[in-house]
């Protein structure tokens, strides 16, 4: 059936309109024609009016009309009720230079050949171009124009990349805090262990680690800048084939004393001038040259502590106010070392302890027998402790372990029966040896608490000096006949338990051959420790006197006047808020201390004490004083708080270095090692940054290659 026949059939089937239908169509036509122009625009789209009956036109003997089913076949078609004509919406609205086309100009009214006209028009290139333009406009209306679409795509890409970056920073932070390795030894596709983090290149990974470390350091530098004064603590240690210099700082921030790790630098030259230059270089690198350095703390090495040619002397030429404080923890260690070296019996004792440890630790057979003997005797399993020249807490632990396991040691040595075992038992099986063990256990127990106390980061110089004096007074109390008698009786009771003869007691000796003898002492005259008076005079009193003398002599590296000024800032001191002593401290650091502030502060703190809120220490005094009311006095106390007591923070950084720079990570560069050390040692600061929103991955002042794409994140 051709199209004309189809149209005739549609007209025939439709039939005549009823009166009600005609009225409805006229009402709809009136609605569409109220504005005069009833075609669609580019925002509304084609106006496709669907009437139950359209106006008929006569073609020959047939009546023809528009059919609304044509809308379904041609979605671009629209109908004008006013003109009773069909139009092509995209060509009419979006078409360019279209002439002599009834669907564009006057509309199509030839309903007899409408489908043929529609088909030819639809195949025209101008129509196709108009449709494409129409669809593009529709897409632009929904998604925006090209610029808007590009901007939207950029925003989406920025959000996505920032999420990637946030995850990379989180993983980098976690591995850095825990001191875990990032990469694996073999990162090939077939490797079973390719590492912990492989999703960025090694260069980008180093940049990310460096960025995290810089953010941590920037927090420290910012706090130091607000504080305005700081102290520096430096120590050096051997790291494989390199010498590492750890630089730490101490300052007061937000009402608290803080000791922070600043840098880890490799030094090539080991003379005092080179080390001092490296310290100054680190200060300049972090922009701290304008701040006031009030103190410097090192260990007792000659290259560091030399008063004329040491690091402290070179550093004071650049920072005249920076007083030198010999690390109190190192000084206490030197006190114990020199005490033991000065008393021959002490030297023999600790040499014996080292031999006993080596005997039972180097041989697995001896070690297993030692542990089995402890179990057999019902003793708590205890390992012997190796001695250390730098950690004197080990000495006390070693002595305590020997005393606790003495029955097992003696029985094992007797059972083994080798020449070394016989010699060790002969030395231990003496009253004087047991006396020395108990004596050093008592003396070292007095200094053990001071060892731990001097390692506190918040400790101030005045409180450290008070505690040192308390230890001295306690040791002086052991220089008495009462303590000597008590120690002797305690030794006697322990020796009776293990059947060790008391000196002076007669014992039967059977004659032995020469090969059974063991040399017990060096050749030379020495007083025999065979009674209570001799042990007291030759062993106890010399050790106590030497230790007290060393404590008084060594803990005096700070000028006496400045030390009294620092003590005047502490409420535990007898000269608390003494104006002459405070003035001497303020004068050294060029502070203009106001007399009136000191007088008002005395009355203010007195009232606080009467109200039940007495200041407990120097830091509490600093926090009680208002900056506006007591500016010069508070600045003076801040300086006293900033002076460090020890360089233990540097020692702790070397402990972290051993974990980071293990033998499996020997190819690590110095810059990466420094950054990982900052992240690991200052893990609390890094964790705080992550909780606050994460470190900023880029710093505009740093020449990272990632900055080129900074705007994309």
Secondary structure in CASP SS format (residue, H / E / C, confidence):
PFRMAT SS
TARGET T0000
AUTHOR 0000-0000-0000
METHOD secondary structure of the structure
MODEL  1
X C 1.00
X C 1.00
X H 1.00
X H 1.00
X H 1.00
X H 1.00
X H 1.00
X H 1.00
X H 1.00
X H 1.00
X H 1.00
X H 1.00
X H 1.00
X H 1.00
X C 1.00
X C 1.00
X C 1.00
X C 1.00
X H 1.00
X H 1.00
X H 1.00
X H 1.00
X H 1.00
X H 1.00
X H 1.00
X H 1.00
X H 1.00
X H 1.00
X H 1.00
X H 1.00
X H 1.00
X H 1.00
X C 1.00
X C 1.00
X C 1.00
X C 1.00
X C 1.00
X C 1.00
X C 1.00
X C 1.00
X C 1.00
X C 1.00
X C 1.00
X C 1.00
X C 1.00
X C 1.00
X C 1.00
X C 1.00
X C 1.00
X C 1.00
X C 1.00
X C 1.00
X C 1.00
X C 1.00
X C 1.00
X C 1.00
X E 1.00
X E 1.00
X E 1.00
X C 1.00
X C 1.00
X E 1.00
X E 1.00
X E 1.00
X C 1.00
X C 1.00
X C 1.00
X C 1.00
X C 1.00
X H 1.00
X H 1.00
X H 1.00
X H 1.00
X C 1.00
X C 1.00
X C 1.00
X E 1.00
X E 1.00
X E 1.00
X E 1.00
X C 1.00
X C 1.00
X C 1.00
X C 1.00
X E 1.00
X E 1.00
X E 1.00
X E 1.00
X H 1.00
X H 1.00
X H 1.00
X H 1.00
X H 1.00
X H 1.00
X C 1.00
X C 1.00
X C 1.00
X C 1.00
X C 1.00
X C 1.00
X C 1.00
X C 1.00
X C 1.00
X C 1.00
X C 1.00
X C 1.00
X C 1.00
X E 1.00
X C 1.00
X C 1.00
X C 1.00
X C 1.00
X C 1.00
X H 1.00
X H 1.00
X H 1.00
X H 1.00
X H 1.00
X H 1.00
X H 1.00
X H 1.00
X H 1.00
X H 1.00
X C 1.00
X H 1.00
X H 1.00
X H 1.00
X H 1.00
X H 1.00
X H 1.00
X H 1.00
X H 1.00
X H 1.00
X H 1.00
X H 1.00
X H 1.00
X H 1.00
X H 1.00
X H 1.00
X H 1.00
X H 1.00
X H 1.00
X H 1.00
X C 1.00
X C 1.00
X H 1.00
X H 1.00
X H 1.00
X H 1.00
X H 1.00
X H 1.00
X H 1.00
X H 1.00
X H 1.00
X H 1.00
X H 1.00
X H 1.00
X H 1.00
X H 1.00
X H 1.00
X H 1.00
X H 1.00
X H 1.00
X H 1.00
X H 1.00
X H 1.00
X H 1.00
X H 1.00
X H 1.00
X H 1.00
X H 1.00
X H 1.00
X H 1.00
X H 1.00
X H 1.00
X H 1.00
X H 1.00
X H 1.00
X C 1.00
X C 1.00
X C 1.00
X C 1.00
X E 1.00
X C 1.00
X C 1.00
X C 1.00
X C 1.00
X C 1.00
X C 1.00
X C 1.00
X C 1.00
X C 1.00
X C 1.00
X C 1.00
X E 1.00
X C 1.00
X C 1.00
X C 1.00
X C 1.00
X C 1.00
X C 1.00
X H 1.00
X H 1.00
X H 1.00
X H 1.00
X H 1.00
X H 1.00
X H 1.00
X H 1.00
X H 1.00
X H 1.00
X H 1.00
X H 1.00
X H 1.00
X H 1.00
X H 1.00
X H 1.00
X H 1.00
X H 1.00
X H 1.00
X H 1.00
X H 1.00
X H 1.00
X H 1.00
X H 1.00
X H 1.00
X H 1.00
X C 1.00
X E 1.00
X E 1.00
X E 1.00
X E 1.00
X E 1.00
X E 1.00
X E 1.00
X E 1.00
X E 1.00
X E 1.00
X E 1.00
X C 1.00
X C 1.00
X E 1.00
X E 1.00
X E 1.00
X E 1.00
X E 1.00
X E 1.00
X E 1.00
X E 1.00
X E 1.00
X E 1.00
X E 1.00
X E 1.00
X C 1.00
X C 1.00
X E 1.00
X E 1.00
X E 1.00
X E 1.00
X E 1.00
X E 1.00
X E 1.00
X E 1.00
X E 1.00
X E 1.00
X E 1.00
X E 1.00
X C 1.00
X C 1.00
X C 1.00
X C 1.00
X H 1.00
X H 1.00
X H 1.00
X H 1.00
X H 1.00
X H 1.00
X H 1.00
X H 1.00
X H 1.00
X H 1.00
X H 1.00
X H 1.00
X H 1.00
X H 1.00
X C 1.00
X C 1.00
X C 1.00
X C 1.00
X C 1.00
X C 1.00
X E 1.00
X E 1.00
X E 1.00
X E 1.00
X E 1.00
X E 1.00
X E 1.00
X C 1.00
X C 1.00
X C 1.00
X H 1.00
X H 1.00
X H 1.00
X H 1.00
X C 1.00
X C 1.00
X C 1.00
X C 1.00
X C 1.00
X H 1.00
X H 1.00
X H 1.00
X H 1.00
X H 1.00
X H 1.00
X H 1.00
X H 1.00
X C 1.00
X C 1.00
X C 1.00
X C 1.00
X E 1.00
X E 1.00
X E 1.00
X E 1.00
X C 1.00
X H 1.00
X H 1.00
X H 1.00
X H 1.00
X H 1.00
X H 1.00
X H 1.00
X H 1.00
X H 1.00
X H 1.00
X H 1.00
X H 1.00
X H 1.00
X H 1.00
X H 1.00
X C 1.00
X H 1.00
X H 1.00
X H 1.00
X H 1.00
X H 1.00
X H 1.00
X H 1.00
X H 1.00
X H 1.00
X H 1.00
X H 1.00
X H 1.00
X H 1.00
X H 1.00
X H 1.00
X H 1.00
X H 1.00
X H 1.00
X C 1.00
X C 1.00
X H 1.00
X H 1.00
X H 1.00
X H 1.00
X H 1.00
X H 1.00
X H 1.00
X H 1.00
X H 1.00
X H 1.00
X H 1.00
X H 1.00
X H 1.00
X C 1.00
X C 1.00
X C 1.00
X C 1.00
X C 1.00
X C 1.00
X C 1.00
X C 1.00
X C 1.00
X C 1.00
X C 1.00
X C 1.00
X C 1.00
X C 1.00
X C 1.00
X C 1.00
X H 1.00
X H 1.00
X H 1.00
X H 1.00
X H 1.00
X H 1.00
X H 1.00
X H 1.00
X H 1.00
X H 1.00
X H 1.00
X H 1.00
X C 1.00
X H 1.00
X H 1.00
X H 1.00
X H 1.00
X H 1.00
X H 1.00
X H 1.00
X H 1.00
X H 1.00
X H 1.00
X H 1.00
X C 1.00
X C 1.00
X H 1.00
X H 1.00
X H 1.00
X H 1.00
X H 1.00
X H 1.00
X H 1.00
X H 1.00
X H 1.00
X H 1.00
X C 1.00
X C 1.00
X H 1.00
X H 1.00
X H 1.00
X H 1.00
X H 1.00
X H 1.00
X H 1.00
X H 1.00
X H 1.00
X H 1.00
X H 1.00
X H 1.00
X H 1.00
X H 1.00
X H 1.00
X H 1.00
X H 1.00
X H 1.00
X H 1.00
X H 1.00
X H 1.00
X H 1.00
X H 1.00
X C 1.00
X C 1.00
X C 1.00
X C 1.00
X C 1.00
X C 1.00
X C 1.00
X H 1.00
X H 1.00
X H 1.00
X H 1.00
X H 1.00
X H 1.00
X H 1.00
X H 1.00
X H 1.00
X H 1.00
X H 1.00
X H 1.00
X H 1.00
X H 1.00
X H 1.00
X H 1.00
X H 1.00
X C 1.00
X C 1.00
X C 1.00
X H 1.00
X H 1.00
X H 1.00
X H 1.00
X H 1.00
X H 1.00
X H 1.00
X H 1.00
X H 1.00
X H 1.00
X H 1.00
X H 1.00
X H 1.00
X H 1.00
X H 1.00
X H 1.00
X H 1.00
X C 1.00
X C 1.00
X C 1.00
X C 1.00
X C 1.00
X C 1.00
X C 1.00
X C 1.00
X C 1.00
X C 1.00
X C 1.00
X C 1.00
X C 1.00
X C 1.00
X C 1.00
X C 1.00
X H 1.00
X H 1.00
X H 1.00
X C 1.00
X C 1.00
X C 1.00
X C 1.00
X C 1.00
X C 1.00
X C 1.00
X C 1.00
X C 1.00
X C 1.00
X C 1.00
X C 1.00
X C 1.00
X C 1.00
X C 1.00
X H 1.00
X H 1.00
X H 1.00
X H 1.00
X H 1.00
X H 1.00
X H 1.00
X H 1.00
X H 1.00
X H 1.00
X H 1.00
X H 1.00
X H 1.00
X H 1.00
X H 1.00
X H 1.00
X H 1.00
X H 1.00
X H 1.00
X H 1.00
X H 1.00
X H 1.00
X H 1.00
X C 1.00
X C 1.00
X C 1.00
X C 1.00
X C 1.00
X H 1.00
X H 1.00
X H 1.00
X H 1.00
X H 1.00
X H 1.00
X H 1.00
X H 1.00
X C 1.00
X C 1.00
X C 1.00
X C 1.00
X C 1.00
X C 1.00
X C 1.00
X C 1.00
X C 1.00
X C 1.00
X C 1.00
X H 1.00
X H 1.00
X H 1.00
X H 1.00
X H 1.00
X H 1.00
X H 1.00
X H 1.00
X H 1.00
X H 1.00
X C 1.00
X C 1.00
X C 1.00
X C 1.00
X C 1.00
X C 1.00
X H 1.00
X H 1.00
X H 1.00
X H 1.00
X H 1.00
X H 1.00
X H 1.00
X H 1.00
X H 1.00
X H 1.00
X H 1.00
X H 1.00
X H 1.00
X H 1.00
X H 1.00
X H 1.00
X C 1.00
X C 1.00
X C 1.00
X C 1.00
X C 1.00
X C 1.00
X C 1.00
X H 1.00
X H 1.00
X H 1.00
X H 1.00
X H 1.00
X H 1.00
X H 1.00
X C 1.00
X C 1.00
X C 1.00
X C 1.00
X C 1.00
X C 1.00
X H 1.00
X H 1.00
X H 1.00
X H 1.00
X H 1.00
X H 1.00
X H 1.00
X H 1.00
X H 1.00
X H 1.00
X H 1.00
X H 1.00
X C 1.00
X C 1.00
X C 1.00
X C 1.00
X C 1.00
X H 1.00
X H 1.00
X H 1.00
X H 1.00
X H 1.00
X H 1.00
X H 1.00
X H 1.00
X H 1.00
X H 1.00
X H 1.00
X H 1.00
X H 1.00
X C 1.00
X C 1.00
X H 1.00
X H 1.00
X H 1.00
X C 1.00
X C 1.00
X C 1.00
X C 1.00
X H 1.00
X H 1.00
X H 1.00
X H 1.00
X H 1.00
X H 1.00
X H 1.00
X H 1.00
X H 1.00
X H 1.00
X H 1.00
X H 1.00
X C 1.00
X H 1.00
X H 1.00
X H 1.00
X H 1.00
X H 1.00
X H 1.00
X H 1.00
X H 1.00
X H 1.00
X C 1.00
X C 1.00
X C 1.00
X C 1.00
X C 1.00
X C 1.00
X C 1.00
X C 1.00
X C 1.00
X C 1.00
X C 1.00
X C 1.00
X C 1.00
X H 1.00
X H 1.00
X H 1.00
X H 1.00
X H 1.00
X H 1.00
X H 1.00
X H 1.00
X C 1.00
END
